[in-house]
Amino acid sequence: MKTLKTIMMALSLAAIPLAVQAQEAAPAATAPAVAAPAAADAPAAAPAVSAFEHRAPEAEIGQPIAGGFKIQPQVTKLGEDAQWMHNVLLMPIITIISIFVLLLLAYVMIRYRAKANPVASKTSHNTLIEIIWTLAPVLILLVIAVPSIRLLAHQYAQPKPDLTIKVIGNQWYWTYQYPDNGDFELVSNMLPDAEAKKRGEPRMLAVDERVVVPVNAVVKIIVTSNDVIHSWAVPAFWTKMDAVPGRLNETWFKAEREGLYYGQCSELCGARHGYMPIAVEVVSKEKFAEWIRSKGGQLPGEAAPAAAAPAAAPEAATAAPATDAAVPGTAAPAAPVTSQPATAQN
């Protein structure tokens, strides 16, 4: 009899693990049935944001020109004024002065050499020449000063901005913030040469995150730094501003042409100073709005993306009990919560 009890006890103990395994396997079998409706409803509740298609660079626009010696083509009114001053005013004056001094030196070397003048002149002053070489530089400076002061005034007389971007220099990359569009942040690093070549962009100028701005918009740039002095410079915009730790510097630009424009840090900032490129993509206002939404931001006056989520939540919560109640062996979490207080009141 004792032997029979021992055998029955052993069989019951052996059956316990099998029962536990069967009990654990039961929820796993019903899990796909619960998850299936949620997966089917997910696309309708949260549609995926389409990827923004960036534009490709253009040859000899917004980047250094192979073998070039001129200023890059300018795409801002300020840059066009500065380019005019350089090409029409400064370069002719510099060229004329250089040629004049060269001819004057050649004349003096030939005319007053020792062989041609065995007896040197003892003239020490010439009033006419002294008046000329005093007045001539003054007149030249006055000619340069008028357009130069006008250009400086235009550069620092910032119009009302349509967009504000905060630029932060770091060792050795750039950070960009868009306070007018949800205050999202971009971290921009240089692309490796292989990746830049794959994308068809110039080496050491391509970045993984571009600055995107709308065309014909006044863009206010607030520049600062987290560590050492950097300098944010884009030659095609005629824009350059130092990024100083603990200080906010301002500049602006208004690009009048869509395209991709490159720049670099223009202040010696450490070992990887040459690896801090800048890429600014100028797009239409419609494309800019598309890019802003792709980054989770919003245009001024629009509701933030997070504010739209609570409106959809009640619908999801209302639909959840019906979905769960249709699944055998599952209980709707919302039903007991609403029914229990009613029972208690009765």
Secondary structure by P-SEA (a helix, b strand, c coil): caaaaaaaaaaaaaaaaaaaaaaaacccccccccaaaaaaaccccbbbbcbbbbbbbbccccccccccccccccccaaaaaaaaaaccccaaaaaaaaaaaaaaaaaaacccccccccccccccccaaaaaaaaaaaaaaaaaaaaaaaaaaaaaaccccccbbbbbbbcccbbbbbbccccbbbbbbbbccaaaaaaaccccccccccccccccccbbbbbbbbcccbbbbbbccccbbbbbcccbbbbbbbbbccbbbbbbccccccccccccbbbbbbbbcaaaaaaaaaaaccccccccccccccccaaaaaaaaaaaaaaaccccccaaaaaaaaaaaaac
